[in-house]
């Protein structure tokens, strides 16, 4: 398996993903509210793993520029259709990864990664790329499912679902392990919050600053 196979999985899933509903709308709205409070009006924002652009379209009006990216061209095509229907100055969608973007010259004061970090294959490398994409003192804001803190049955079922093409690659780590990996990549973890409105919250909202 490779990043190319990950892209193909999400390309195949893009239309059904676009039709899916957010499972915890209240928790999602709280995440948006907290993120807006951290964005600067003159800011340059990068979103990684933007999917079909729902979050980007909700946040982009709060900043000067907002580049929303995803590994899947299929996801980006749907996001671009949404943007064409509701144009928003400063917002652009592009198929890309943290690693490909880090090799370029543009840098950002905020990088967002929602429901993203558990899907990358080399998390330490991706976090180093995110660090490189930020200006000194820039913020990395993430909200990530930590499978290591979830029901053990999920970890048992995941490999079987992956074998039959019903699940993507997913890394297994706890919230504590994730915070340690973020710190090891050169960040100061400023805050960790829980935004879920129901059930056990295994998706920590983490704000980190590039040191």
VEXLORO-787070 format. One record per residue: chain; x, y, z of N, C-alpha, C in turn. Coordinates in Angstrom, 2 decimals. Atoms other than C-alpha are relative to their C-alpha. Example, Ala and Ser with C-alpha at 12.3 -4.5 7.8 and 13.67 -1.06 7.14 Angstrom:
c_nx_ny_nz_cax_cay_caz_cx_cy_cz
A_0.89_-1.19_0.00_12.30_-4.50_7.80_0.90_1.20_0.00
A_-0.82_-1.19_-0.06_13.67_-1.06_7.14_-0.77_1.09_0.73
# end
This chain:
c_nx_ny_nz_cax_cay_caz_cx_cy_cz
A_0.84_-1.20_0.00_0.00_0.00_0.00_0.88_1.25_0.00
A_-0.78_-1.21_0.15_1.14_3.56_-0.71_-0.92_1.21_0.02
A_0.82_-1.21_0.07_0.02_7.16_-0.83_-0.85_0.01_-1.27
A_0.79_0.08_1.24_-1.11_6.49_-4.42_-1.26_-0.84_0.21
A_1.17_0.82_-0.27_-3.39_3.72_-3.21_-0.96_0.72_0.95
A_0.86_-0.80_-0.87_-4.67_6.04_-0.46_-0.82_0.98_-0.83
A_0.71_-0.95_0.86_-5.55_8.63_-3.10_-1.10_-0.70_-0.78
A_1.03_0.73_0.75_-7.40_6.00_-5.14_-1.17_-0.38_0.89
A_1.09_0.33_-0.92_-9.38_4.89_-2.08_-0.92_1.20_0.18
A_0.82_-1.18_-0.24_-10.54_8.43_-1.39_-0.65_0.52_-1.26
A_0.66_-0.34_1.26_-11.23_9.09_-5.06_-1.28_-0.83_-0.17
A_1.17_0.88_0.11_-13.57_6.08_-5.06_-1.08_0.38_1.02
A_0.94_-0.29_-1.09_-15.16_7.25_-1.81_-0.54_1.42_-0.05
A_0.28_-1.44_-0.08_-15.49_10.94_-2.69_-1.49_0.34_-0.09
A_1.42_-0.35_0.15_-19.12_10.96_-3.81_-0.82_-0.41_1.21
A_0.73_0.42_-1.20_-20.40_8.93_-0.86_0.42_0.85_1.19
A_-0.48_-0.87_-1.07_-18.22_11.03_1.46_-0.73_1.34_-0.04
A_0.67_-1.29_0.15_-19.80_14.19_0.08_-1.45_-0.06_0.47
A_1.40_0.15_-0.42_-23.27_12.80_0.86_-0.15_-0.30_1.48
A_0.09_0.41_-1.41_-22.41_11.72_4.41_-0.28_1.20_0.91
A_0.34_-1.04_-0.97_-23.64_13.66_7.42_1.01_0.00_1.14
A_-0.88_-0.13_-1.15_-21.55_14.96_10.30_-0.67_-0.66_1.19
A_0.63_0.80_-1.06_-22.15_12.59_13.22_-0.28_0.81_1.26
A_0.19_-0.85_-1.18_-21.81_15.26_15.94_0.05_1.45_-0.44
A_0.04_-1.35_0.54_-22.94_18.57_14.50_0.36_1.05_1.05
A_-0.29_-0.98_-1.05_-22.77_20.40_17.83_1.50_0.04_0.31
A_-1.45_0.04_-0.22_-19.20_19.23_18.41_0.77_0.65_-1.14
A_-0.62_-0.61_1.18_-18.27_20.26_14.87_-0.10_1.52_0.06
A_0.19_-1.45_-0.07_-19.74_23.73_15.39_0.90_0.61_1.07
A_-0.90_-0.50_-1.03_-17.74_24.13_18.58_1.43_0.06_-0.52
A_-1.34_-0.01_0.59_-14.56_23.20_16.71_0.16_1.19_-0.95
A_-0.06_-1.15_0.91_-15.34_25.79_14.03_0.11_1.31_0.79
A_-0.01_-1.23_-0.80_-16.01_28.46_16.67_1.37_0.24_0.62
A_-1.32_-0.13_-0.63_-12.74_27.77_18.50_1.07_0.32_-1.04
A_-1.00_-0.25_1.05_-10.78_27.72_15.25_-0.10_1.43_-0.50
A_0.18_-1.39_0.44_-12.26_31.02_14.08_0.66_0.97_0.97
A_-0.56_-0.89_-1.01_-11.17_32.60_17.35_1.53_0.06_-0.06
A_-1.46_0.06_0.09_-7.57_31.59_16.61_0.56_0.54_-1.32
A_-0.44_-0.48_1.30_-7.44_32.87_13.03_0.13_1.52_-0.02
A_-0.22_-1.43_0.12_-6.14_36.32_12.11_-0.61_0.52_-1.31
A_0.63_-0.52_1.23_-8.01_38.52_9.59_0.95_0.11_-1.18
A_-0.98_-0.13_1.08_-4.80_39.05_7.60_0.81_-1.29_-0.17
A_-0.76_1.24_-0.03_-3.74_35.43_7.98_0.02_-0.77_-1.30
A_-0.13_0.95_1.12_-2.58_32.85_5.44_-0.14_-1.40_0.59
A_0.34_1.29_-0.60_-4.12_29.46_6.23_0.16_-1.11_-1.03
A_-0.05_1.23_0.79_-3.38_26.00_4.88_-0.82_-1.06_0.72
A_0.72_1.14_-0.56_-5.83_23.16_5.45_0.45_-1.26_-0.73
A_-0.41_1.30_0.53_-4.57_19.60_4.96_-1.13_-1.00_0.20
A_1.07_0.98_-0.11_-6.99_16.76_4.27_-1.37_0.65_0.04
A_1.23_-0.80_-0.04_-9.84_19.13_3.44_-1.23_-0.75_-0.49
A_1.15_0.74_0.50_-12.05_16.45_1.87_-0.72_0.78_-1.09
A_0.79_-0.69_1.02_-14.88_18.01_-0.12_-0.23_1.47_0.33
A_-0.05_-1.44_-0.19_-14.29_21.47_1.33_-0.99_0.60_0.97
A_1.03_-0.54_-0.89_-17.04_21.79_3.94_0.58_0.98_1.02
A_-0.59_-0.86_-1.02_-14.80_23.24_6.65_0.64_1.24_-0.61
A_-0.62_-1.14_0.67_-12.85_25.46_4.26_-1.02_1.07_-0.35
A_1.04_-0.95_0.40_-16.05_27.05_3.02_-0.62_0.70_1.20
A_0.51_-0.62_-1.23_-17.06_27.78_6.62_1.01_0.96_0.63
A_-1.03_-0.78_-0.70_-13.73_29.32_7.68_0.69_1.05_-0.86
A_-0.88_-0.80_0.86_-12.14_30.99_4.66_-0.31_1.49_0.03
A_0.35_-1.43_0.00_-14.03_34.28_4.96_0.64_0.76_1.16
A_-0.59_-0.66_-1.17_-12.23_34.97_8.25_1.45_0.38_-0.19
A_-1.42_-0.26_0.21_-8.76_35.24_6.72_0.24_0.58_-1.39
A_-0.34_-0.60_1.29_-6.95_36.86_3.80_0.14_-1.05_-1.09
A_-0.17_1.05_0.99_-5.96_33.64_2.04_-0.14_-1.36_0.67
A_0.28_1.33_-0.56_-6.95_30.00_2.54_0.20_-1.02_-1.12
A_-0.26_1.06_0.96_-5.45_27.10_0.61_-0.44_-1.32_0.63
A_0.52_1.26_-0.52_-7.40_23.86_1.16_0.46_-1.13_-0.92
A_-0.62_1.06_0.80_-5.69_20.65_0.03_-0.46_-1.37_0.46
A_0.32_1.39_-0.32_-6.35_16.93_-0.10_0.80_-0.90_-0.93
A_-0.73_0.96_0.83_-4.53_13.85_-1.41_-0.84_-0.47_-1.18
A_0.92_0.53_1.00_-7.63_12.96_-3.47_-0.46_1.06_-0.99
A_0.48_-0.91_1.05_-8.27_14.72_-6.77_-1.51_-0.05_-0.09
A_1.45_0.11_0.02_-11.83_13.40_-6.58_-0.65_0.88_1.04
A_0.50_-0.88_-1.06_-12.43_15.18_-3.29_0.13_1.46_-0.41
A_-0.25_-1.39_0.39_-10.90_18.39_-4.63_-0.94_0.43_-1.12
A_0.93_-0.34_1.08_-13.09_18.26_-7.75_-1.37_0.37_0.56
A_1.29_-0.31_-0.62_-16.22_18.20_-5.58_0.08_1.32_0.75
A_-0.19_-1.26_-0.71_-14.85_21.00_-3.39_0.00_1.18_-0.96
A_-0.06_-1.07_0.99_-14.13_23.09_-6.49_-1.38_0.32_-0.56
A_1.38_-0.23_0.46_-17.72_22.61_-7.66_-0.78_0.83_1.02
A_0.67_-0.77_-1.05_-18.97_23.92_-4.31_0.45_1.46_-0.04
A_-0.54_-1.36_0.03_-16.67_26.93_-4.58_-0.52_0.76_-1.22
A_0.52_-0.65_1.21_-17.83_27.66_-8.14_-1.45_0.46_0.21
A_1.40_-0.35_-0.27_-21.43_27.67_-6.89_-0.12_1.14_1.01
A_0.00_-1.05_-1.03_-20.54_29.97_-3.98_1.40_0.61_0.09
A_-1.37_-0.53_0.04_-17.40_31.97_-4.90_0.38_0.72_1.29
A_-0.48_-0.62_-1.22_-15.28_33.13_-1.99_1.43_0.50_-0.26
A_-1.33_-0.55_0.25_-12.31_35.49_-2.49_1.02_-0.55_0.99
A_-1.08_0.47_-0.87_-9.04_34.14_-1.13_0.05_-1.48_0.23
A_0.04_1.44_-0.20_-10.09_30.48_-1.09_0.37_-0.74_-1.27
A_-0.38_0.83_1.14_-8.44_27.94_-3.38_0.10_-1.45_0.47
A_-0.11_1.43_-0.28_-8.56_24.14_-3.53_1.08_-0.59_-0.92
A_-1.09_0.60_0.77_-5.67_21.95_-4.68_0.29_-1.41_0.50
A_-0.44_1.35_-0.37_-4.68_18.28_-4.71_1.48_0.07_0.37
A_-1.38_-0.09_-0.47_-1.51_18.13_-2.61_0.09_-0.66_1.37
A_-0.26_0.52_-1.34_0.08_16.72_0.56_0.94_0.94_0.73
A_-0.93_-0.83_-0.77_2.09_18.29_3.36_1.41_-0.12_-0.55
A_-1.36_0.23_0.49_5.23_16.73_1.93_0.27_0.74_-1.32
A_-0.21_-0.71_1.28_4.77_18.14_-1.60_0.01_1.50_0.20
A_0.07_-1.44_-0.24_3.87_21.58_-0.27_1.25_0.51_0.71
A_-1.19_-0.43_-0.75_6.88_21.70_2.07_1.19_0.24_-0.91
A_-1.09_-0.19_0.95_9.15_21.48_-0.96_-0.13_1.31_-0.77
A_0.21_-1.27_0.67_7.70_24.75_-2.25_0.39_1.15_0.92
A_-0.49_-1.15_-0.77_8.35_28.29_-1.00_-1.06_0.66_0.87
A_1.04_-0.70_-0.76_4.98_29.43_0.35_-0.06_-0.51_1.43
A_0.12_0.36_-1.41_4.64_29.50_4.13_-1.26_0.65_0.59
A_1.30_-0.36_-0.54_1.59_29.95_6.36_0.12_0.33_1.48
A_-0.01_-0.26_-1.43_0.79_31.36_9.78_-0.88_-0.98_0.77
A_0.83_1.02_-0.64_-1.79_28.64_10.46_-0.13_-1.19_-0.94
A_0.29_1.23_0.74_-2.02_25.01_9.31_-1.08_-0.75_0.78
A_1.10_0.75_-0.60_-5.22_23.07_9.97_0.04_-1.45_-0.49
A_0.10_1.41_0.39_-5.59_19.28_9.98_-1.10_-0.66_0.80
A_1.15_0.59_-0.69_-9.04_17.95_10.91_-0.29_-1.38_-0.57
A_0.23_1.39_0.44_-9.66_14.17_10.80_1.03_-0.40_-1.05
A_-1.06_0.11_1.00_-6.32_13.94_9.04_1.22_-0.80_0.46
A_-1.29_0.56_-0.40_-3.29_12.87_11.09_-0.01_-1.51_0.10
A_0.04_1.46_-0.09_-4.46_9.29_11.62_0.04_-0.68_-1.37
A_0.04_0.55_1.36_-4.63_8.84_7.83_1.34_0.05_-0.71
A_-1.30_-0.09_0.68_-1.00_9.65_7.01_0.86_-1.20_0.40
A_-0.75_1.23_-0.20_1.47_6.78_6.71_1.27_0.18_0.83
A_-1.21_-0.28_-0.78_4.55_8.41_8.25_-0.26_1.27_0.79
A_0.44_-1.16_-0.77_3.22_10.67_10.98_1.15_0.90_0.43
A_-1.11_-0.91_-0.36_6.59_11.96_12.28_0.48_0.84_-1.18
A_-0.43_-0.74_1.18_7.60_12.93_8.73_-1.02_1.07_-0.38
A_1.04_-0.97_0.33_4.27_14.63_8.07_0.01_1.17_0.97
A_-0.05_-1.08_-0.99_4.52_16.60_11.31_1.22_0.90_-0.23
A_-1.17_-0.83_0.32_8.03_17.75_10.34_-0.30_0.88_-1.22
A_0.37_-0.80_1.18_6.64_18.90_6.97_-0.93_1.14_0.40
A_0.90_-1.05_-0.48_3.87_20.81_8.74_0.79_1.09_0.72
A_-0.86_-0.97_-0.68_6.49_22.45_10.96_0.71_0.89_-1.02
A_-0.71_-0.77_1.03_8.40_23.51_7.83_-0.92_0.94_-0.75
A_0.96_-0.82_0.73_5.23_24.95_6.28_-0.43_1.24_0.77
A_0.41_-1.12_-0.84_4.68_27.36_9.18_1.11_1.03_0.15
A_-0.95_-1.04_-0.37_6.33_30.69_9.82_0.34_-0.19_1.48
A_-0.32_0.10_-1.42_8.13_30.93_13.19_-1.13_0.55_0.87
A_1.11_-0.41_-0.86_5.49_31.12_15.91_-1.37_-0.35_-0.55
A_1.28_0.36_0.61_2.79_29.85_13.54_-0.69_-1.13_0.75
A_0.79_1.00_-0.72_0.01_27.59_14.80_-0.37_-1.19_-0.88
A_0.55_1.21_0.61_-0.88_24.03_13.92_-1.20_-0.42_0.85
A_1.25_0.33_-0.70_-4.50_23.21_14.84_-0.52_-1.30_-0.58
A_0.46_1.29_0.49_-5.70_19.63_14.62_-1.11_-0.56_0.89
A_1.01_0.77_-0.74_-8.61_17.43_15.66_0.01_-1.39_-0.62
A_-0.39_1.29_0.58_-7.73_13.78_15.22_-0.59_-1.18_0.77
A_0.43_1.23_-0.68_-9.39_10.43_15.98_1.22_-0.78_0.49
A_-1.10_0.76_-0.59_-7.03_8.63_18.36_-0.49_-1.43_0.23
A_0.53_1.36_-0.04_-7.77_4.97_17.67_0.51_-0.77_1.20
A_-0.54_0.67_-1.17_-5.56_3.90_20.55_-0.83_0.21_1.25
A_0.87_-0.27_-1.15_-8.10_5.41_22.96_-1.42_-0.51_-0.21
A_1.35_0.45_0.33_-11.13_3.84_21.26_-0.19_-1.47_0.36
A_0.34_1.40_-0.27_-12.85_0.48_21.65_1.00_-0.93_-0.70
A_-0.98_0.91_0.63_-10.27_-2.30_21.04_-0.56_-0.77_-1.19
A_0.59_0.72_1.13_-12.72_-3.98_18.67_0.23_0.73_-1.32
A_-0.27_-0.78_1.21_-12.13_-1.14_16.21_1.36_-0.38_-0.56
A_-1.35_0.35_0.46_-8.44_-2.02_16.07_0.05_-1.41_-0.58
A_0.05_1.36_0.53_-9.30_-5.68_15.47_-0.70_-0.04_-1.36
A_0.78_0.02_1.24_-11.83_-4.94_12.72_0.68_0.75_-1.14
A_-0.58_-0.86_1.03_-9.76_-2.34_10.89_0.82_-0.76_-1.04
A_-0.78_0.71_1.03_-7.24_-4.71_9.21_-0.87_-0.82_-0.95
A_0.90_0.79_0.85_-10.07_-6.91_7.94_-0.71_0.89_-1.00
A_0.68_-0.93_0.90_-11.92_-3.94_6.48_0.96_0.54_-1.05
A_-1.00_-0.48_0.96_-8.71_-2.71_4.86_0.28_-1.06_-1.06
A_-0.28_1.09_0.94_-8.12_-6.13_3.26_-1.03_-0.08_-1.11
A_1.07_0.09_1.01_-11.47_-5.96_1.45_-0.32_1.37_-0.61
A_0.16_-1.30_0.63_-11.09_-2.30_0.49_-1.09_0.88_0.57
A_1.09_-0.75_-0.62_-13.71_-0.98_2.91_0.49_1.04_1.00
A_-0.55_-0.99_-0.93_-11.36_1.14_5.03_1.36_0.45_-0.51
A_-1.31_-0.51_0.43_-8.33_3.36_4.34_1.07_-0.38_1.01
A_-1.06_0.11_-0.99_-4.95_3.18_6.03_-0.37_0.88_1.20
A_0.23_-0.80_-1.20_-5.28_4.39_9.63_1.03_-0.35_1.05
A_-0.98_0.20_-1.05_-2.58_4.84_12.23_-0.68_-0.11_1.35
A_0.56_0.20_-1.34_-3.25_3.73_15.80_0.92_0.63_1.03
A_-0.76_-0.66_-1.06_-2.08_6.02_18.61_-0.99_0.60_0.99
A_0.82_-0.64_-1.02_-3.40_7.53_21.83_0.17_1.52_-0.08
A_-0.13_-1.46_-0.04_-3.96_11.24_22.49_1.32_0.40_0.63
A_-1.28_-0.30_-0.64_-0.94_11.22_24.78_1.17_-0.23_-0.96
A_-1.05_0.28_0.98_1.21_9.61_22.09_0.02_1.05_-1.09
A_0.06_-1.03_1.04_-0.01_12.12_19.52_0.63_1.30_0.48
A_-0.59_-1.23_-0.54_0.89_15.07_21.75_1.52_-0.10_0.05
A_-1.44_0.20_-0.04_4.35_13.58_22.21_0.64_0.11_-1.37
A_-0.52_-0.07_1.36_4.84_13.21_18.46_-0.01_1.44_-0.52
A_0.07_-1.40_0.42_3.72_16.80_17.85_1.14_0.79_0.65
A_-1.09_-0.69_-0.68_6.18_18.06_20.47_1.35_-0.38_-0.58
A_-1.27_0.47_0.54_8.98_15.93_19.01_0.31_0.61_-1.36
A_-0.19_-0.61_1.32_8.43_17.61_15.62_0.35_1.48_0.09
A_-0.42_-1.39_-0.17_9.33_21.00_17.09_-1.10_0.96_0.38
A_1.13_-0.84_-0.41_6.02_22.27_18.45_-0.11_0.06_1.52
A_0.47_-0.09_-1.39_4.87_23.51_21.82_-1.51_-0.23_-0.02
A_1.43_0.25_-0.09_1.46_22.02_22.60_-0.59_1.02_0.97
A_0.53_-1.11_-0.79_-0.48_25.07_23.83_-1.25_-0.42_0.76
A_1.23_0.43_-0.67_-3.85_23.47_24.60_-0.55_-1.25_-0.66
A_0.71_1.19_0.48_-5.83_20.26_24.26_-1.42_0.07_0.54
A_1.40_-0.13_-0.40_-9.63_20.40_24.30_-0.80_-1.19_-0.52
A_0.93_1.04_0.45_-12.55_18.00_23.88_-1.30_0.70_-0.38
A_1.14_-0.74_0.52_-15.43_19.24_21.75_-1.25_-0.84_-0.21
A_1.15_0.86_0.28_-17.75_16.24_21.48_-1.18_0.36_0.90
A_1.21_-0.29_-0.77_-21.34_16.80_22.62_-0.67_-1.26_0.51
A_0.60_1.26_-0.45_-22.06_13.11_23.19_1.05_-1.10_-0.02
A_-0.88_1.15_-0.03_-20.27_9.89_24.10_1.43_0.34_0.42
A_-1.41_-0.18_-0.32_-16.57_9.41_24.81_0.68_0.76_-1.13
A_-0.67_-0.83_1.01_-14.45_12.00_23.04_1.43_-0.48_-0.19
A_-1.34_0.48_0.31_-11.41_10.35_21.44_0.61_0.80_-1.14
A_-0.49_-0.88_1.06_-10.82_13.25_19.03_0.46_1.32_0.61
A_-0.46_-1.23_-0.65_-8.71_15.85_20.86_0.24_1.12_-1.00
A_-0.27_-1.23_0.74_-8.61_19.39_19.51_1.28_0.58_0.58
A_-1.32_-0.39_-0.50_-4.94_20.32_19.82_0.49_1.26_-0.72
A_-0.62_-1.21_0.54_-3.42_23.77_19.34_1.48_-0.05_0.36
A_-1.45_0.04_-0.20_0.35_23.75_18.89_0.65_1.18_-0.71
A_-0.73_-1.15_0.56_2.83_26.54_18.17_1.38_-0.44_-0.46
A_-1.35_0.30_0.49_5.94_26.24_16.04_1.02_0.76_0.84
A_-1.02_-0.65_-0.81_8.93_26.93_18.27_1.24_0.29_-0.84
# end
